[in-house]
Amino acid sequence: MGQRRFLLSKNSKRSIFITQKDIRELQLAKSAIATGIEIMLEEAGKRLEDIDMVFLAGAFGNYLNIENAMKTGILPQLPVEKIKSVGNSSGLGAIEFILHPEHWREARRVISSAKHIELATHREFPLKFVKNLSFYLS
């Protein structure tokens, strides 16, 4: 193996370790998410206080500990009640559209007002990404 690892948990069936590589991968993902949120808010001309609700989708959102994600900076500091895990939102959305075709009108409205932001080429991304690399515990 050759790399240092730290024991996080151990029971009779298995041991769970974390490595420096694991921490670095989490750090990069955390920074990308936080930077994306920051840029999205700026592009929309909004502040955190303007956010009514954040929906976390998929397995990531379903199993994420919201309080810990805010403490480490993965998620912005918002009241916990404004963040909701919704699980498989694409599957649930498909079912909604089948059962309620009238939702297409609202979907078209949202699509027509949506703006694509290419983070990798965004002028502010590199500086914000580096700034968001650090972990902070609040």
DSSP file (Angstrom, degrees, kcal/mol; ACC not computed):
  #  RESIDUE AA STRUCTURE BP1 BP2  ACC     N-H-->O    O-->H-N    N-H-->O    O-->H-N    TCO  KAPPA ALPHA  PHI   PSI    X-CA   Y-CA   Z-CA
    1    1 A M              0   0    0      0, 0.0     3,-0.1     0, 0.0     0, 0.0   0.000 360.0 360.0 360.0 -56.7    0.0    0.0    0.0
    2    2 A G        +     0   0    0      1,-0.2     2,-0.4     0, 0.0     0, 0.0   0.393 360.0 103.3  77.5  -3.9    2.7    2.5    0.9
    3    3 A Q  S    S-     0   0    0      1,-0.0    -1,-0.2    17,-0.0     2,-0.1  -0.876  73.6-110.0-115.9 149.4    0.5    5.4    2.0
    4    4 A R        -     0   0    0     -2,-0.4    16,-0.6    -3,-0.1     2,-0.3  -0.429  38.7-179.8 -69.9 144.6   -0.4    6.6    5.4
    5    5 A R  E     -A   19   0A   0     14,-0.2     2,-0.4    -2,-0.1    14,-0.2  -0.985  18.9-139.7-144.8 155.0   -4.0    6.0    6.5
    6    6 A F  E     -A   18   0A   0     12,-2.8    12,-2.1    -2,-0.3     2,-0.4  -0.954  22.3-120.0-121.3 135.1   -5.9    6.8    9.6
    7    7 A L  E     +A   17   0A   0     -2,-0.4    10,-0.3    10,-0.2     3,-0.1  -0.578  32.6 170.4 -74.5 123.1   -8.4    4.5   11.2
    8    8 A L  E     -     0   0A   0      8,-3.5     2,-0.3    -2,-0.4     9,-0.2   0.782  66.7  -1.1 -98.4 -38.0  -11.9    6.1   11.4
    9    9 A S  E     -A   16   0A   0      7,-1.6     7,-3.2     2,-0.0    -1,-0.4  -0.995  58.4-174.2-156.0 146.9  -14.0    3.1   12.5
   10   10 A K  E     +A   15   0A   0     -2,-0.3     2,-0.2     5,-0.2     5,-0.2  -0.987  11.7 156.4-147.9 134.6  -13.5   -0.5   13.4
   11   11 A N        -     0   0    0      3,-2.5    -2,-0.0    -2,-0.4     0, 0.0  -0.783  60.0 -79.4-139.7-170.8  -15.8   -3.4   14.3
   12   12 A S  S    S+     0   0    0     -2,-0.2     3,-0.1     1,-0.2    -2,-0.0   0.725 126.6  42.0 -67.9 -20.5  -15.6   -7.2   14.1
   13   13 A K  S    S-     0   0    0      1,-0.3     2,-0.3     0, 0.0    -1,-0.2   0.794 122.4  -9.3 -97.5 -32.2  -16.4   -7.2   10.3
   14   14 A R        -     0   0    0      2,-0.0    -3,-2.5     0, 0.0     2,-0.4  -0.993  49.2-130.8-161.9 164.4  -14.3   -4.3    8.9
   15   15 A S  E     -A   10   0A   0     -2,-0.3     2,-0.5    -5,-0.2    -5,-0.2  -0.955  19.0-148.2-120.1 142.9  -12.1   -1.3    9.5
   16   16 A I  E     -A    9   0A   0     -7,-3.2    -8,-3.5    -2,-0.4    -7,-1.6  -0.959  19.8-178.5-116.3 124.3  -12.6    2.0    7.7
   17   17 A F  E     -A    7   0A   0     -2,-0.5     2,-0.4   -10,-0.3   -10,-0.2  -0.788  15.5-150.9-116.9 159.6   -9.6    4.1    7.0
   18   18 A I  E     -A    6   0A   0    -12,-2.1   -12,-2.8    -2,-0.3     2,-0.2  -0.991  13.7-160.8-129.0 141.6   -9.1    7.5    5.4
   19   19 A T  E  >  -A    5   0A   0     -2,-0.4     4,-2.0   -14,-0.2   -14,-0.2  -0.680  36.0-105.8-114.6 169.5   -6.0    8.6    3.5
   20   20 A Q  H  > S+     0   0    0    -16,-0.6     4,-2.5    -2,-0.2     5,-0.2   0.878 122.9  56.5 -59.8 -37.5   -4.5   11.9    2.5
   21   21 A K  H  > S+     0   0    0      2,-0.2     4,-2.4     1,-0.2    -1,-0.2   0.899 105.2  51.3 -61.8 -40.9   -5.8   11.2   -1.1
   22   22 A D  H  > S+     0   0    0      2,-0.2     4,-2.2     1,-0.2    -1,-0.2   0.922 111.0  47.8 -60.7 -44.5   -9.3   10.8    0.3
   23   23 A I  H  X S+     0   0    0     -4,-2.0     4,-2.5     1,-0.2    -2,-0.2   0.907 111.2  50.8 -64.5 -41.3   -9.0   14.2    2.1
   24   24 A R  H  X S+     0   0    0     -4,-2.5     4,-2.4     2,-0.2    -2,-0.2   0.910 109.6  50.1 -63.7 -42.3   -7.7   15.9   -1.0
   25   25 A E  H  X S+     0   0    0     -4,-2.4     4,-2.3     1,-0.2    -1,-0.2   0.906 112.1  47.6 -62.7 -41.7  -10.5   14.5   -3.2
   26   26 A L  H  X S+     0   0    0     -4,-2.2     4,-2.9     2,-0.2    -1,-0.2   0.902 110.6  52.8 -64.0 -41.0  -13.1   15.7   -0.6
   27   27 A Q  H  X S+     0   0    0     -4,-2.5     4,-2.2     2,-0.2    -2,-0.2   0.905 110.6  46.4 -61.7 -43.4  -11.3   19.1   -0.6
   28   28 A L  H  X S+     0   0    0     -4,-2.4     4,-2.2     2,-0.2    -2,-0.2   0.913 114.6  46.6 -66.8 -43.3  -11.5   19.4   -4.4
   29   29 A A  H  X S+     0   0    0     -4,-2.3     4,-2.4     2,-0.2     5,-0.2   0.917 111.9  51.5 -64.8 -43.1  -15.2   18.4   -4.5
   30   30 A K  H  X S+     0   0    0     -4,-2.9     4,-2.7     1,-0.2     5,-0.2   0.919 111.3  47.4 -58.9 -45.5  -16.0   20.8   -1.6
   31   31 A S  H  X S+     0   0    0     -4,-2.2     4,-2.6     1,-0.2     5,-0.2   0.897 111.1  50.5 -66.0 -40.6  -14.3   23.7   -3.4
   32   32 A A  H  X S+     0   0    0     -4,-2.2     4,-2.3     2,-0.2    -2,-0.2   0.919 114.0  44.7 -63.5 -43.4  -16.0   23.0   -6.7
   33   33 A I  H  X S+     0   0    0     -4,-2.4     4,-2.3     2,-0.2    -2,-0.2   0.951 115.9  45.7 -65.8 -49.8  -19.5   22.8   -5.1
   34   34 A A  H  X S+     0   0    0     -4,-2.7     4,-2.3    -5,-0.2    -2,-0.2   0.896 114.5  48.5 -62.2 -40.6  -18.9   25.9   -3.0
   35   35 A T  H  X S+     0   0    0     -4,-2.6     4,-2.7    -5,-0.2     5,-0.2   0.905 110.0  52.1 -66.8 -41.3  -17.5   27.9   -5.9
   36   36 A G  H  X S+     0   0    0     -4,-2.3     4,-2.4    -5,-0.2    -2,-0.2   0.908 111.0  47.3 -60.4 -42.8  -20.4   26.8   -8.1
   37   37 A I  H  X S+     0   0    0     -4,-2.3     4,-2.4     2,-0.2    -2,-0.2   0.928 112.3  49.9 -64.1 -45.4  -22.9   28.0   -5.6
   38   38 A E  H  X S+     0   0    0     -4,-2.3     4,-2.2     1,-0.2    -2,-0.2   0.932 114.1  43.8 -59.4 -48.2  -21.0   31.3   -5.1
   39   39 A I  H  X S+     0   0    0     -4,-2.7     4,-2.9     2,-0.2     5,-0.2   0.893 111.6  54.0 -67.1 -40.2  -20.8   32.0   -8.9
   40   40 A M  H  X S+     0   0    0     -4,-2.4     4,-1.8    -5,-0.2    -1,-0.2   0.924 109.8  47.4 -60.8 -44.4  -24.4   31.0   -9.5
   41   41 A L  H  X>S+     0   0    0     -4,-2.4     5,-2.8     2,-0.2     4,-0.6   0.931 113.5  48.0 -61.8 -45.6  -25.7   33.4   -6.8
   42   42 A E  H ><5S+     0   0    0     -4,-2.2     3,-1.0     1,-0.2    -2,-0.2   0.922 110.8  50.4 -61.6 -45.0  -23.5   36.2   -8.2
   43   43 A E  H 3<5S+     0   0    0     -4,-2.9    -1,-0.2     1,-0.3    -2,-0.2   0.829 112.7  47.4 -64.0 -31.6  -24.7   35.6  -11.8
   44   44 A A  H 3<5S-     0   0    0     -4,-1.8    -1,-0.3    -5,-0.2    -2,-0.2   0.536 111.8-121.5 -85.3  -6.7  -28.3   35.6  -10.6
   45   45 A G  T <<5 +     0   0    0     -3,-1.0     2,-0.3    -4,-0.6    -3,-0.2   0.844  69.4 131.2  69.5  32.6  -27.8   38.8   -8.7
   46   46 A K      < -     0   0    0     -5,-2.8     2,-0.3    -6,-0.2    -1,-0.2  -0.747  47.0-147.4-117.5 162.9  -28.8   37.1   -5.5
   47   47 A R    >   -     0   0    0     -2,-0.3     3,-1.7    -3,-0.1     4,-0.4  -0.786  37.6-101.8-118.5 166.4  -27.5   36.7   -1.9
   48   48 A L  G >  S+     0   0    0     -2,-0.3     3,-1.8     1,-0.3    -1,-0.1   0.873 121.4  62.3 -55.4 -37.4  -27.8   33.7    0.4
   49   49 A E  G 3  S+     0   0    0      1,-0.3    -1,-0.3    29,-0.0    29,-0.0   0.721  96.0  60.7 -63.4 -20.2  -30.6   35.6    2.2
   50   50 A D  G <  S+     0   0    0     -3,-1.7     2,-0.4     2,-0.0    -1,-0.3   0.588  80.4 104.3 -81.8 -11.0  -32.7   35.5   -1.0
   51   51 A I    <   -     0   0    0     -3,-1.8     3,-0.1    -4,-0.4    -3,-0.0  -0.598  44.2-178.8 -79.7 123.4  -32.7   31.7   -1.1
   52   52 A D        -     0   0    0     -2,-0.4     2,-0.3     1,-0.3    -1,-0.2   0.855  68.0  -3.7 -85.5 -39.7  -36.1   30.2    0.0
   53   53 A M        -     0   0    0      2,-0.0     2,-0.5    30,-0.0    -1,-0.3  -0.987  52.9-153.5-158.1 142.2  -35.2   26.5   -0.4
   54   54 A V  E     -b   83   0B   0     28,-3.2    30,-2.9    -2,-0.3     2,-0.5  -0.985  14.9-157.0-118.0 127.4  -32.3   24.3   -1.5
   55   55 A F  E     -b   84   0B   0     -2,-0.5     2,-0.6    28,-0.2    30,-0.2  -0.917   1.9-155.9-107.1 126.3  -33.0   20.8   -2.8
   56   56 A L  E     -b   85   0B   0     28,-2.9    30,-3.0    -2,-0.5    31,-0.6  -0.898  20.0-165.3-102.3 120.9  -30.3   18.2   -2.6
   57   57 A A  E  >  +b   87   0B   0     -2,-0.6     4,-1.8    28,-0.2    31,-0.2  -0.595  37.2  12.4-108.1 164.7  -30.9   15.4   -5.2
   58   58 A G  H  > S-     0   0    0     29,-3.5     4,-2.2    -2,-0.2    29,-0.3  -0.030 106.9 -46.0  71.0-172.4  -29.6   11.9   -5.8
   59   59 A A  H  > S+     0   0    0      1,-0.2     4,-2.1     2,-0.2    -1,-0.2   0.869 136.0  58.2 -62.8 -37.4  -27.5    9.7   -3.6
   60   60 A F  H  > S+     0   0    0      1,-0.2     4,-0.9     2,-0.2    -1,-0.2   0.960 113.1  37.6 -56.8 -53.2  -25.2   12.7   -2.8
   61   61 A G  H  < S+     0   0    0     -4,-1.8    -1,-0.2     1,-0.2    -2,-0.2   0.821 113.9  57.1 -68.8 -31.7  -28.0   14.7   -1.4
   62   62 A N  H  < S+     0   0    0     -4,-2.2    -1,-0.2     1,-0.2    -2,-0.2   0.861 117.0  30.9 -69.7 -36.6  -29.8   11.8    0.2
   63   63 A Y  H  < S+     0   0    0     -4,-2.1     2,-0.3    -5,-0.2    -1,-0.2   0.416  90.3 115.6-105.9   1.3  -26.9   10.7    2.4
   64   64 A L     <  -     0   0    0     -4,-0.9     2,-0.9    -5,-0.2     3,-0.1  -0.536  66.1-131.1 -74.1 132.1  -25.2   14.1    3.0
   65   65 A N     >  -     0   0    0     -2,-0.3     4,-2.5     1,-0.2     5,-0.2  -0.765  19.8-157.7 -81.8 108.9  -25.2   15.2    6.6
   66   66 A I  H  > S+     0   0    0     -2,-0.9     4,-2.0     1,-0.2     5,-0.2   0.891  86.6  50.4 -60.9 -44.9  -26.5   18.8    6.1
   67   67 A E  H  > S+     0   0    0      1,-0.2     4,-2.1     2,-0.2    -1,-0.2   0.927 114.0  44.5 -61.5 -45.2  -25.1   20.2    9.4
   68   68 A N  H  > S+     0   0    0      1,-0.2     4,-2.1     2,-0.2     6,-0.2   0.868 110.0  55.9 -67.4 -35.6  -21.6   18.8    8.7
   69   69 A A  H  X>S+     0   0    0     -4,-2.5     6,-1.9     1,-0.2     5,-1.6   0.864 110.2  45.6 -64.9 -35.0  -21.7   19.9    5.1
   70   70 A M  H  <5S+     0   0    0     -4,-2.0     3,-0.4     4,-0.2    -2,-0.2   0.885 109.7  55.0 -72.9 -38.6  -22.4   23.5    6.3
   71   71 A K  H  <5S+     0   0    0     -4,-2.1    67,-0.4     1,-0.2    -2,-0.2   0.882 113.0  41.3 -61.9 -38.1  -19.6   23.2    8.9
   72   72 A T  H  <5S-     0   0    0     -4,-2.1    64,-0.5    65,-0.1    -1,-0.2   0.561 117.0-110.5 -88.8  -8.2  -17.0   22.3    6.4
   73   73 A G  T  <5S+     0   0    0     -4,-0.6    -3,-0.2    -3,-0.4    -4,-0.1   0.515  85.0 119.4  93.9   4.8  -18.2   24.7    3.7
   74   74 A I  S   <S+     0   0    0     -5,-1.6    -4,-0.2    -6,-0.2    -5,-0.1   0.926  84.8  30.9 -65.7 -43.3  -19.6   22.2    1.2
   75   75 A L  S    S-     0   0    0     -6,-1.9    -2,-0.3    -9,-0.2    -1,-0.1  -0.865  98.5-105.7-111.5 149.5  -23.0   23.9    1.7
   76   76 A P        -     0   0    0      0, 0.0     2,-1.1     0, 0.0    -5,-0.1  -0.285  44.4 -89.3 -70.0 159.9  -23.5   27.6    2.5
   77   77 A Q  S    S+     0   0    0     -7,-0.1   -29,-0.0    -4,-0.1    -6,-0.0  -0.593  70.7 143.6 -73.3 100.6  -24.6   28.7    5.9
   78   78 A L        -     0   0    0     -2,-1.1     2,-0.1    -3,-0.0     5,-0.1  -0.903  61.5 -81.1-130.6 159.5  -28.4   28.6    5.7
   79   79 A P    >   -     0   0    0      0, 0.0     3,-2.5     0, 0.0     4,-0.2  -0.455  43.2-124.7 -59.6 135.4  -31.1   27.6    8.2
   80   80 A V  G >  S+     0   0    0      1,-0.3     3,-1.9     2,-0.2   -14,-0.0   0.820 108.6  64.2 -54.4 -34.4  -31.3   23.8    8.2
   81   81 A E  G 3  S+     0   0    0      1,-0.3    -1,-0.3     3,-0.0     0, 0.0   0.628  94.0  62.4 -68.5 -10.6  -35.0   24.0    7.4
   82   82 A K  G <  S+     0   0    0     -3,-2.5   -28,-3.2   -29,-0.1     2,-0.5   0.424  94.5  72.0 -91.2   0.9  -34.2   25.6    4.1
   83   83 A I  E <   +b   54   0B   0     -3,-1.9     2,-0.4   -30,-0.2   -28,-0.2  -0.971  61.9 178.1-121.5 126.2  -32.3   22.6    2.9
   84   84 A K  E     -b   55   0B   0    -30,-2.9   -28,-2.9    -2,-0.5     2,-0.5  -0.989  25.1-138.7-133.5 130.1  -34.1   19.4    1.9
   85   85 A S  E     +b   56   0B   0     -2,-0.4   -28,-0.2   -30,-0.2   -23,-0.1  -0.738  20.5 179.6 -82.2 129.6  -32.9   16.1    0.6
   86   86 A V  E     -     0   0B   0    -30,-3.0   -29,-0.2    -2,-0.5    -1,-0.1   0.338  20.5-150.7-117.1   5.9  -35.2   14.9   -2.2
   87   87 A G  E    S+b   57   0B   0    -31,-0.6   -29,-3.5   -29,-0.3     2,-2.0  -0.344  72.1  11.1  66.1-136.9  -33.6   11.6   -3.2
   88   88 A N  S  > S+     0   0    0      1,-0.2     4,-2.3   -31,-0.2     5,-0.2  -0.525  71.2 166.6 -79.5  79.4  -34.1   10.5   -6.8
   89   89 A S  H  > S+     0   0    0     -2,-2.0     4,-2.6     1,-0.2    -1,-0.2   0.815  71.0  55.9 -69.6 -30.4  -35.6   13.7   -8.1
   90   90 A S  H  > S+     0   0    0      2,-0.2     4,-2.1    -3,-0.2    -1,-0.2   0.920 111.0  44.6 -69.1 -40.6  -35.2   12.8  -11.8
   91   91 A G  H  > S+     0   0    0      2,-0.2     4,-1.9     1,-0.2    -2,-0.2   0.918 116.0  46.5 -66.2 -43.1  -37.2    9.7  -11.3
   92   92 A L  H  X S+     0   0    0     -4,-2.3     4,-2.3     1,-0.2    -2,-0.2   0.880 111.4  52.7 -66.2 -37.3  -39.8   11.5   -9.3
   93   93 A G  H  X S+     0   0    0     -4,-2.6     4,-2.3     2,-0.2    -2,-0.2   0.902 106.8  52.0 -64.1 -41.7  -39.9   14.3  -11.8
   94   94 A A  H  X S+     0   0    0     -4,-2.1     4,-1.7     1,-0.2    -1,-0.2   0.912 110.4  48.4 -61.3 -42.5  -40.5   11.8  -14.7
   95   95 A I  H  X S+     0   0    0     -4,-1.9     4,-2.6     1,-0.2     5,-0.2   0.919 109.5  53.3 -63.6 -43.4  -43.5   10.3  -12.7
   96   96 A E  H  X S+     0   0    0     -4,-2.3     4,-2.8     1,-0.2    -2,-0.2   0.913 108.9  49.0 -57.1 -44.7  -44.9   13.8  -12.0
   97   97 A F  H  < S+     0   0    0     -4,-2.3    -1,-0.2     2,-0.2    -2,-0.2   0.833 111.6  49.1 -68.2 -31.8  -44.8   14.7  -15.7
   98   98 A I  H  < S+     0   0    0     -4,-1.7    -1,-0.2    -5,-0.2    -2,-0.2   0.924 118.9  38.3 -70.2 -44.0  -46.5   11.5  -16.7
   99   99 A L  H  < S+     0   0    0     -4,-2.6    -2,-0.2     1,-0.2    -3,-0.2   0.793 129.6  30.3 -77.0 -28.4  -49.3   11.9  -14.0
  100  100 A H    ><  +     0   0    0     -4,-2.8     3,-2.3    -5,-0.2    -1,-0.2  -0.658  60.9 173.7-133.9  77.0  -49.6   15.7  -14.5
  101  101 A P  T >  S+     0   0    0      0, 0.0     3,-1.8     0, 0.0     4,-0.3   0.695  73.1  77.8 -60.8 -17.3  -48.8   16.8  -18.1
  102  102 A E  T >> S+     0   0    0      1,-0.3     3,-0.9     2,-0.2     4,-0.6   0.703  77.8  74.2 -64.9 -16.9  -49.9   20.3  -17.2
  103  103 A H  H <> S+     0   0    0     -3,-2.3     4,-2.3     1,-0.2    -1,-0.3   0.676  75.8  79.7 -68.7 -15.9  -46.5   20.7  -15.5
  104  104 A W  H <> S+     0   0    0     -3,-1.8     4,-2.8     1,-0.2    -1,-0.2   0.869  86.1  57.9 -59.6 -36.6  -44.9   21.0  -18.9
  105  105 A R  H <> S+     0   0    0     -3,-0.9     4,-1.8    -4,-0.3    -1,-0.2   0.933 109.0  44.0 -60.4 -46.2  -46.0   24.6  -19.2
  106  106 A E  H  X S+     0   0    0     -4,-0.6     4,-2.4     2,-0.2    -1,-0.2   0.896 112.2  53.5 -65.3 -40.2  -44.1   25.5  -16.0
  107  107 A A  H  X S+     0   0    0     -4,-2.3     4,-2.7     1,-0.2    -2,-0.2   0.913 108.0  49.9 -61.5 -42.8  -41.1   23.4  -17.1
  108  108 A R  H  X S+     0   0    0     -4,-2.8     4,-2.4     2,-0.2    -1,-0.2   0.886 109.5  52.0 -62.8 -38.4  -40.9   25.3  -20.5
  109  109 A R  H  X S+     0   0    0     -4,-1.8     4,-1.1    -5,-0.2    -2,-0.2   0.927 111.8  45.5 -63.3 -45.0  -41.1   28.6  -18.6
  110  110 A V  H >X S+     0   0    0     -4,-2.4     4,-0.9     1,-0.2     3,-0.5   0.928 112.8  50.7 -64.6 -44.7  -38.2   27.6  -16.4
  111  111 A I  H >< S+     0   0    0     -4,-2.7     3,-0.7     1,-0.2    -2,-0.2   0.901 107.4  53.5 -60.5 -41.9  -36.2   26.3  -19.3
  112  112 A S  H 3< S+     0   0    0     -4,-2.4    -1,-0.2     1,-0.2    -2,-0.2   0.764 114.2  41.6 -68.1 -23.5  -36.6   29.5  -21.3
  113  113 A S  H << S+     0   0    0     -4,-1.1    -1,-0.2    -3,-0.5    -2,-0.2   0.488  91.2 110.6-100.3  -3.3  -35.3   31.6  -18.4
  114  114 A A    <<  -     0   0    0     -4,-0.9     2,-0.4    -3,-0.7    -3,-0.0  -0.385  52.9-154.1 -72.7 149.2  -32.4   29.3  -17.4
  115  115 A K        -     0   0    0     -2,-0.1     2,-0.4     2,-0.0    -2,-0.0  -0.992  10.3-134.9-126.3 129.6  -28.9   30.4  -18.1
  116  116 A H        -     0   0    0     -2,-0.4     2,-0.5     2,-0.0    -2,-0.0  -0.698  18.2-165.3 -83.5 130.9  -25.9   28.0  -18.6
  117  117 A I        -     0   0    0     -2,-0.4     2,-1.1     5,-0.0     3,-0.1  -0.970  10.8-150.8-119.0 116.6  -22.8   29.0  -16.7
  118  118 A E    >>  -     0   0    0     -2,-0.5     3,-0.7     1,-0.2     4,-0.6  -0.751  12.6-171.6 -86.6 100.9  -19.6   27.2  -17.8
  119  119 A L  G >4 S+     0   0    0     -2,-1.1     3,-1.2     1,-0.2     6,-0.2   0.886  77.1  62.0 -64.1 -40.2  -17.7   27.2  -14.5
  120  120 A A  G 34 S+     0   0    0      1,-0.3    -1,-0.2    -3,-0.1    -2,-0.1   0.796 115.7  32.2 -59.8 -28.8  -14.4   25.9  -16.0
  121  121 A T  G <4 S+     0   0    0     -3,-0.7    -1,-0.3     4,-0.1    -2,-0.2   0.355  87.6 125.1-109.6   4.9  -14.1   29.0  -18.2
  122  122 A H    X<  -     0   0    0     -3,-1.2     3,-1.2    -4,-0.6    -3,-0.0  -0.455  65.4-129.6 -67.3 134.8  -15.8   31.5  -15.8
  123  123 A R  T 3  S+     0   0    0      1,-0.3     4,-0.3    -2,-0.2    -1,-0.1   0.789 105.8  43.0 -57.5 -31.8  -13.5   34.5  -15.2
  124  124 A E  T 3> S+     0   0    0      1,-0.1     4,-2.2     2,-0.1     5,-0.3   0.581  90.1  90.9 -90.6 -11.3  -13.9   34.3  -11.4
  125  125 A F  H <> S+     0   0    0     -3,-1.2     4,-3.1     1,-0.2     5,-0.3   0.911  81.6  50.7 -58.8 -50.6  -13.6   30.5  -11.1
  126  126 A P  H  > S+     0   0    0      0, 0.0     4,-2.1     0, 0.0    -1,-0.2   0.918 115.2  41.6 -57.7 -46.1   -9.8   30.0  -10.5
  127  127 A L  H  > S+     0   0    0     -4,-0.3     4,-2.1     1,-0.2    -2,-0.2   0.917 118.2  45.5 -67.7 -42.5   -9.6   32.6   -7.7
  128  128 A K  H  X S+     0   0    0     -4,-2.2     4,-2.3     2,-0.2    -1,-0.2   0.890 110.9  54.4 -67.7 -38.2  -12.8   31.5   -6.0
  129  129 A F  H  < S+     0   0    0     -4,-3.1     4,-0.4    -5,-0.3    -2,-0.2   0.934 110.1  45.8 -61.1 -47.0  -11.9   27.8   -6.3
  130  130 A V  H >< S+     0   0    0     -4,-2.1     3,-1.2    -5,-0.3     4,-0.4   0.919 112.5  51.4 -62.4 -43.4   -8.5   28.3   -4.6
  131  131 A K  H >< S+     0   0    0     -4,-2.1     3,-0.8     1,-0.2    -1,-0.2   0.882 109.8  50.5 -59.4 -39.1  -10.2   30.4   -1.8
  132  132 A N  T 3< S+     0   0    0     -4,-2.3    -1,-0.2     1,-0.2    -2,-0.2   0.446  86.5  87.3 -83.4   0.0  -12.8   27.6   -1.3
  133  133 A L  T <  S+     0   0    0     -3,-1.2    -1,-0.2    -4,-0.4    -2,-0.1   0.819  71.6  86.3 -67.2 -30.0  -10.1   24.9   -0.9
  134  134 A S  S <  S-     0   0    0     -3,-0.8     2,-0.4    -4,-0.4    -3,-0.0  -0.419  75.1-133.0 -77.0 148.0   -9.7   25.4    2.8
  135  135 A F        -     0   0    0     -2,-0.1     2,-0.4     2,-0.0   -62,-0.1  -0.754  22.2-173.3 -92.2 142.5  -11.9   23.8    5.3
  136  136 A Y        -     0   0    0    -64,-0.5     2,-0.6    -2,-0.4     0, 0.0  -0.999  13.5-148.5-135.2 141.6  -13.4   25.8    8.1
  137  137 A L              0   0    0     -2,-0.4   -65,-0.1     1,-0.1   -66,-0.1  -0.937 360.0 360.0-112.6 120.1  -15.3   24.5   11.0
  138  138 A S              0   0    0     -2,-0.6    -1,-0.1   -67,-0.4   -67,-0.1   0.422 360.0 360.0-106.8 360.0  -18.0   26.8   12.4
